[in-house]
Amino acid sequence: MNEQQNIEKQLWDYIDGFSSNEERTSIEKLLQSNFEWKNKYHELLEVQQLLKSSELEVPSLRFTKNVMEEIAKLHIAPATKNYINKKIIWGIAAFFITLIVGFLIYGFAQVDWNLQDNSKPIVDISQVDLGKIFNNNFVNGFMMVNVLLGLFLIDRVLANKRKKFHKNI
């Protein structure tokens, strides 16, 4: 079976003109001496002649319109804008806003608001101990991931606004 496929492949390359000069001369010798190669060659020539003589059918002009009408009857998947749940997006935004507000509240809770003397400012940032918050690698990694996710969210919102703007123009 494999030998038969090899013969057909070599003969098709010979008929189509893809074989090299060395292959061409060896195939011509085989065609003159080997009966199996000769029969297969004539079969493949007949197939090629049939393929060349047959005309391709051109669909009618109405065919395209019929296809489009059938497609219009089917339910086409809506754009992603329609099936993405906006509540999920708002939930993610609410999470980030809550996270930022939580860090702000914690930061302000670290400030000593009591005035001991009049020369001291109301908010003394030098007394805020950020070492308590940011001394852990886990917290630093968590903050970095949240900042990146927040930036991605802002990028998506701005990209959607830009698309809407260009769509309306």
Backbone as CSV, one residue per row, in Angstrom:
resi,resn,N_x,N_y,N_z,CA_x,CA_y,CA_z,C_x,C_y,C_z
1,MET,0.833,-1.194,0.000,0.000,0.000,0.000,0.870,1.247,0.000
2,ASN,1.908,1.238,0.837,2.798,2.378,0.930,3.561,2.579,-0.381
3,GLU,3.940,1.451,-1.024,4.653,1.531,-2.300,3.746,2.127,-3.374
4,GLN,2.469,1.758,-3.342,1.492,2.284,-4.304,1.344,3.798,-4.139
5,GLN,1.270,4.265,-2.901,1.167,5.703,-2.648,2.423,6.429,-3.087
6,ASN,3.570,5.797,-2.889,4.835,6.390,-3.307,4.885,6.531,-4.831
7,ILE,4.405,5.517,-5.525,4.366,5.577,-6.991,3.461,6.708,-7.445
8,GLU,2.276,6.797,-6.855,1.338,7.867,-7.230,1.923,9.243,-6.951
9,LYS,2.568,9.390,-5.812,3.148,10.690,-5.465,4.218,11.087,-6.474
10,GLN,5.100,10.140,-6.803,6.154,10.448,-7.767,5.576,10.753,-9.150
11,LEU,4.538,9.999,-9.541,3.927,10.248,-10.848,3.207,11.596,-10.900
12,TRP,2.522,11.956,-9.788,1.858,13.272,-9.766,2.898,14.386,-9.843
13,ASP,3.991,14.234,-9.128,5.057,15.241,-9.223,5.602,15.311,-10.645
14,TYR,5.704,14.171,-11.312,6.190,14.124,-12.694,5.188,14.801,-13.638
15,ILE,3.919,14.502,-13.476,2.880,15.077,-14.343,2.764,16.583,-14.130
16,ASP,2.828,16.996,-12.857,2.692,18.425,-12.550,3.964,19.215,-12.819
17,GLY,5.080,18.519,-13.066,6.333,19.207,-13.370,7.105,19.628,-12.129
18,PHE,6.844,18.999,-10.993,7.527,19.357,-9.748,8.773,18.512,-9.490
19,SER,8.977,17.457,-10.280,10.122,16.580,-10.030,11.393,17.173,-10.631
20,SER,12.531,16.783,-10.053,13.820,17.278,-10.546,14.207,16.518,-11.820
21,ASN,15.275,16.948,-12.469,15.722,16.316,-13.716,16.110,14.854,-13.497
22,GLU,16.776,14.594,-12.373,17.176,13.210,-12.071,15.956,12.327,-11.861
23,GLU,14.983,12.827,-11.105,13.761,12.065,-10.865,13.003,11.853,-12.168
24,ARG,12.984,12.878,-12.999,12.259,12.807,-14.259,12.850,11.706,-15.158
25,THR,14.167,11.648,-15.245,14.785,10.622,-16.094,14.568,9.225,-15.525
26,SER,14.625,9.084,-14.200,14.393,7.756,-13.608,12.941,7.328,-13.791
27,ILE,11.991,8.275,-13.696,10.575,7.931,-13.888,10.325,7.571,-15.346
28,GLU,10.947,8.275,-16.275,10.773,7.948,-17.700,11.303,6.539,-17.996
29,LYS,12.414,6.170,-17.389,12.946,4.809,-17.567,11.983,3.781,-16.999
30,LEU,11.413,4.089,-15.813,10.450,3.165,-15.204,9.183,3.046,-16.048
31,LEU,8.755,4.158,-16.660,7.561,4.122,-17.498,7.790,3.250,-18.732
32,GLN,8.988,3.237,-19.242,9.282,2.421,-20.426,9.444,0.949,-20.067
33,SER,9.957,0.661,-18.880,10.266,-0.728,-18.542,9.235,-1.394,-17.639
34,ASN,8.566,-0.652,-16.760,7.678,-1.251,-15.762,6.229,-1.065,-16.179
35,PHE,5.511,-2.211,-16.273,4.118,-2.199,-16.713,3.207,-1.513,-15.674
36,GLU,3.445,-1.749,-14.376,2.626,-1.151,-13.308,2.738,0.377,-13.320
37,TRP,3.954,0.876,-13.476,4.161,2.325,-13.526,3.460,2.921,-14.747
38,LYS,3.521,2.201,-15.854,2.911,2.694,-17.095,1.393,2.790,-16.950
39,ASN,0.773,1.749,-16.396,-0.686,1.762,-16.199,-1.113,2.880,-15.249
40,LYS,-0.380,3.014,-14.161,-0.714,4.048,-13.178,-0.564,5.437,-13.795
41,TYR,0.475,5.595,-14.597,0.721,6.885,-15.267,-0.443,7.243,-16.187
42,HIS,-0.930,6.276,-16.968,-2.057,6.550,-17.875,-3.341,6.847,-17.093
43,GLU,-3.554,6.152,-15.962,-4.714,6.445,-15.111,-4.665,7.881,-14.593
44,LEU,-3.507,8.267,-14.112,-3.376,9.619,-13.555,-3.481,10.685,-14.647
45,LEU,-3.001,10.376,-15.842,-3.172,11.322,-16.966,-4.647,11.511,-17.301
46,GLU,-5.419,10.407,-17.275,-6.862,10.504,-17.533,-7.542,11.360,-16.458
47,VAL,-7.152,11.146,-15.214,-7.731,11.948,-14.123,-7.406,13.420,-14.320
48,GLN,-6.172,13.703,-14.699,-5.797,15.101,-14.908,-6.560,15.703,-16.085
49,GLN,-6.760,14.949,-17.141,-7.521,15.448,-18.288,-8.974,15.714,-17.909
50,LEU,-9.548,14.836,-17.102,-10.919,15.047,-16.635,-11.023,16.313,-15.776
51,LEU,-10.030,16.508,-14.934,-10.050,17.709,-14.086,-9.920,18.972,-14.920
52,LYS,-9.093,18.921,-15.954,-8.920,20.099,-16.811,-10.154,20.362,-17.661
53,SER,-10.812,19.300,-18.105,-11.958,19.479,-19.003,-13.227,19.879,-18.267
54,SER,-13.321,19.546,-17.007,-14.544,19.890,-16.277,-14.549,21.373,-15.935
55,GLU,-15.711,21.961,-16.095,-15.868,23.379,-15.796,-16.417,23.531,-14.379
56,LEU,-15.946,24.547,-13.707,-16.451,24.815,-12.372,-17.816,25.471,-12.481
57,GLU,-18.702,25.009,-11.641,-20.032,25.597,-11.649,-20.017,26.905,-10.885
58,VAL,-20.609,27.906,-11.467,-20.707,29.204,-10.824,-22.093,29.284,-10.204
59,PRO,-22.176,29.609,-8.930,-23.507,29.694,-8.315,-24.310,30.845,-8.931
60,SER,-25.604,30.690,-8.873,-26.464,31.724,-9.439,-26.325,33.025,-8.650
61,LEU,-26.756,34.110,-9.248,-26.669,35.397,-8.580,-27.572,35.441,-7.353
62,ARG,-28.604,34.678,-7.365,-29.532,34.655,-6.246,-28.983,33.830,-5.080
63,PHE,-27.988,32.990,-5.332,-27.444,32.097,-4.305,-26.961,32.876,-3.086
64,THR,-26.193,33.920,-3.312,-25.658,34.707,-2.202,-26.787,35.317,-1.393
65,LYS,-27.782,35.822,-2.080,-28.909,36.434,-1.368,-29.671,35.386,-0.567
66,ASN,-29.838,34.188,-1.132,-30.523,33.113,-0.398,-29.753,32.733,0.866
67,VAL,-28.441,32.625,0.745,-27.621,32.281,1.904,-27.740,33.354,2.976
68,MET,-27.654,34.609,2.573,-27.746,35.699,3.541,-29.121,35.741,4.209
69,GLU,-30.167,35.425,3.479,-31.500,35.393,4.079,-31.614,34.271,5.101
70,GLU,-31.008,33.111,4.816,-31.023,32.003,5.771,-30.234,32.340,7.029
71,ILE,-29.125,33.017,6.856,-28.323,33.418,8.012,-29.088,34.426,8.857
72,ALA,-29.811,35.316,8.221,-30.576,36.327,8.952,-31.660,35.683,9.822
73,LYS,-32.149,34.513,9.415,-33.173,33.832,10.200,-32.609,33.263,11.499
74,LEU,-31.307,32.941,11.493,-30.686,32.343,12.666,-30.364,33.409,13.697
75,HIS,-30.283,32.969,14.937,-29.909,33.880,16.021,-28.392,33.996,16.045
76,ILE,-27.885,35.169,15.777,-26.449,35.397,15.748,-26.014,35.844,17.137
77,ALA,-24.840,35.386,17.541,-24.320,35.725,18.873,-24.176,37.237,18.994
78,PRO,-24.640,37.800,20.095,-24.531,39.250,20.260,-23.086,39.674,20.492
79,ALA,-22.848,40.943,20.321,-21.522,41.484,20.579,-21.195,41.338,22.063
80,THR,-19.923,41.296,22.375,-19.516,41.087,23.765,-20.054,42.178,24.674
81,LYS,-20.262,43.337,24.117,-20.783,44.449,24.909,-22.150,44.094,25.499
82,ASN,-22.907,43.273,24.769,-24.259,42.944,25.216,-24.297,41.823,26.249
83,TYR,-23.351,40.887,26.206,-23.468,39.767,27.124,-22.465,39.788,28.272
84,ILE,-21.610,40.781,28.344,-20.765,40.921,29.528,-21.602,41.598,30.608
85,ASN,-21.649,40.980,31.750,-22.466,41.490,32.836,-21.805,42.735,33.432
86,LYS,-22.484,43.857,33.312,-21.925,45.116,33.804,-21.865,45.147,35.333
87,LYS,-22.674,44.320,35.978,-22.638,44.269,37.442,-21.304,43.705,37.925
88,ILE,-20.735,42.791,37.164,-19.425,42.242,37.533,-18.364,43.326,37.441
89,ILE,-18.405,44.102,36.383,-17.448,45.193,36.216,-17.601,46.201,37.353
90,TRP,-18.834,46.541,37.683,-19.065,47.480,38.788,-18.610,46.869,40.110
91,GLY,-18.780,45.559,40.267,-18.315,44.887,41.488,-16.806,44.953,41.625
92,ILE,-16.094,44.745,40.524,-14.631,44.844,40.554,-14.212,46.268,40.894
93,ALA,-14.863,47.244,40.265,-14.546,48.645,40.549,-14.831,48.972,42.017
94,ALA,-15.950,48.460,42.534,-16.287,48.707,43.944,-15.240,48.087,44.864
95,PHE,-14.729,46.915,44.507,-13.680,46.282,45.305,-12.448,47.174,45.371
96,PHE,-12.013,47.690,44.220,-10.821,48.530,44.211,-11.048,49.841,44.962
97,ILE,-12.224,50.406,44.800,-12.517,51.658,45.518,-12.535,51.393,47.025
98,THR,-13.155,50.285,47.438,-13.175,49.926,48.852,-11.769,49.690,49.380
99,LEU,-10.936,49.066,48.596,-9.560,48.823,48.996,-8.804,50.131,49.188
100,ILE,-8.965,51.054,48.260,-8.286,52.347,48.367,-8.798,53.127,49.572
101,VAL,-10.121,53.137,49.754,-10.701,53.844,50.899,-10.229,53.200,52.203
102,GLY,-10.139,51.885,52.244,-9.659,51.196,53.443,-8.229,51.587,53.784
103,PHE,-7.359,51.681,52.791,-5.987,52.101,53.047,-5.927,53.562,53.498
104,LEU,-6.788,54.390,52.922,-6.808,55.791,53.352,-7.270,55.903,54.803
105,ILE,-8.302,55.151,55.168,-8.798,55.191,56.550,-7.720,54.677,57.499
106,TYR,-7.050,53.617,57.127,-5.991,53.089,57.984,-4.852,54.093,58.117
107,GLY,-4.520,54.752,57.029,-3.457,55.762,57.074,-3.836,56.932,57.959
108,PHE,-5.069,57.398,57.826,-5.506,58.515,58.671,-5.639,58.094,60.136
109,ALA,-5.910,56.814,60.380,-6.001,56.343,61.767,-4.627,56.343,62.436
110,GLN,-3.580,56.282,61.669,-2.232,56.302,62.209,-1.788,57.711,62.618
111,VAL,-2.492,58.717,62.155,-2.114,60.110,62.435,-2.567,60.485,63.846
112,ASP,-1.696,61.189,64.575,-2.037,61.678,65.904,-2.755,63.018,65.736
113,TRP,-4.051,63.039,65.962,-4.857,64.229,65.729,-4.887,65.166,66.933
114,ASN,-4.378,64.769,68.065,-4.402,65.617,69.252,-3.336,66.705,69.142
115,LEU,-3.744,67.911,69.423,-2.807,69.047,69.422,-2.218,69.187,70.820
116,GLN,-0.904,69.005,70.917,-0.285,69.151,72.215,0.228,70.570,72.417
117,ASP,0.703,71.172,71.356,1.076,72.578,71.448,0.691,73.256,70.133
118,ASN,0.581,74.564,70.149,0.083,75.300,68.988,1.053,75.324,67.810
119,SER,2.314,75.037,68.021,3.290,75.103,66.938,3.259,73.857,66.055
120,LYS,2.634,72.822,66.543,2.596,71.580,65.796,1.468,71.618,64.762
121,PRO,1.702,71.099,63.535,0.612,71.063,62.540,-0.457,70.041,62.931
122,ILE,-1.616,70.203,62.362,-2.735,69.301,62.678,-2.419,67.880,62.227
123,VAL,-1.906,67.756,61.014,-1.552,66.436,60.486,-0.039,66.374,60.381
124,ASP,0.569,65.519,61.174,2.017,65.358,61.132,2.321,64.033,60.446
125,ILE,2.683,64.124,59.185,2.914,62.925,58.378,4.148,62.166,58.878
126,SER,5.048,62.836,59.503,6.252,62.156,59.991,5.934,61.141,61.077
127,GLN,4.785,61.266,61.729,4.411,60.320,62.780,3.707,59.077,62.237
128,VAL,3.351,59.088,60.958,2.694,57.929,60.371,3.738,56.841,60.190
129,ASP,3.497,55.709,60.774,4.450,54.605,60.708,4.053,53.668,59.578
130,LEU,4.629,53.905,58.396,4.323,53.060,57.242,5.001,51.699,57.343
131,GLY,5.983,51.588,58.218,6.662,50.313,58.423,5.730,49.242,58.944
132,LYS,4.710,49.639,59.681,3.746,48.666,60.185,2.928,48.061,59.036
133,ILE,2.707,48.867,58.015,1.870,48.403,56.908,2.702,47.655,55.870
134,PHE,3.800,48.250,55.453,4.527,47.766,54.284,5.807,47.003,54.624
135,ASN,5.860,46.328,55.760,7.065,45.585,56.111,6.996,44.128,55.691
136,ASN,5.902,43.704,55.122,5.685,42.313,54.778,5.730,42.157,53.254
137,ASN,6.440,41.145,52.759,6.509,40.905,51.310,5.151,40.535,50.737
138,PHE,4.345,39.812,51.497,3.010,39.448,51.036,2.160,40.691,50.791
139,VAL,2.195,41.630,51.717,1.422,42.868,51.558,1.929,43.646,50.355
140,ASN,3.247,43.712,50.181,3.800,44.420,49.024,3.365,43.765,47.717
141,GLY,3.405,42.451,47.655,2.951,41.747,46.449,1.476,41.956,46.204
142,PHE,0.699,41.896,47.269,-0.749,42.122,47.152,-1.049,43.517,46.625
143,MET,-0.346,44.497,47.151,-0.549,45.877,46.691,-0.157,46.020,45.220
144,MET,0.952,45.401,44.826,1.407,45.510,43.442,0.375,44.902,42.494
145,VAL,-0.127,43.739,42.843,-1.137,43.088,42.007,-2.392,43.946,41.928
146,ASN,-2.821,44.510,43.046,-4.016,45.347,43.032,-3.815,46.605,42.206
147,VAL,-2.651,47.196,42.291,-2.382,48.389,41.479,-2.424,48.035,39.998
148,LEU,-1.806,46.904,39.629,-1.835,46.484,38.225,-3.260,46.197,37.749
149,LEU,-4.035,45.506,38.567,-5.423,45.233,38.193,-6.227,46.517,38.064
150,GLY,-5.986,47.462,38.947,-6.655,48.754,38.846,-6.278,49.483,37.569
151,LEU,-5.005,49.416,37.201,-4.578,50.058,35.952,-5.218,49.383,34.743
152,PHE,-5.326,48.055,34.776,-6.002,47.356,33.684,-7.463,47.778,33.595
153,LEU,-8.123,47.909,34.734,-9.515,48.336,34.751,-9.656,49.731,34.162
154,ILE,-8.803,50.631,34.563,-8.849,51.995,34.019,-8.589,51.975,32.517
155,ASP,-7.645,51.146,32.074,-7.344,51.042,30.651,-8.565,50.559,29.874
156,ARG,-9.257,49.542,30.387,-10.444,49.017,29.709,-11.545,50.074,29.635
157,VAL,-11.769,50.784,30.728,-12.813,51.815,30.747,-12.494,52.907,29.741
158,LEU,-11.239,53.351,29.721,-10.861,54.399,28.775,-10.904,53.902,27.332
159,ALA,-10.534,52.646,27.099,-10.598,52.095,25.744,-12.041,52.007,25.270
160,ASN,-12.950,51.613,26.165,-14.367,51.555,25.788,-14.916,52.940,25.488
161,LYS,-14.508,53.916,26.274,-14.955,55.285,26.003,-14.418,55.771,24.669
162,ARG,-13.160,55.415,24.374,-12.554,55.830,23.103,-13.291,55.163,21.933
163,LYS,-13.650,53.890,22.078,-14.385,53.189,21.018,-15.744,53.837,20.794
164,LYS,-16.433,54.163,21.882,-17.734,54.811,21.755,-17.596,56.172,21.080
165,PHE,-16.544,56.901,21.428,-16.316,58.221,20.849,-16.076,58.111,19.350
166,HIS,-15.221,57.162,18.950,-14.919,56.989,17.524,-16.111,56.397,16.768
167,LYS,-16.934,55.634,17.451,-18.125,55.069,16.825,-19.158,56.150,16.530
168,ASN,-19.251,57.141,17.418,-20.226,58.208,17.253,-19.795,59.235,16.216
169,ILE,-18.521,59.262,15.887,-18.048,60.271,14.920,-18.434,59.918,13.508
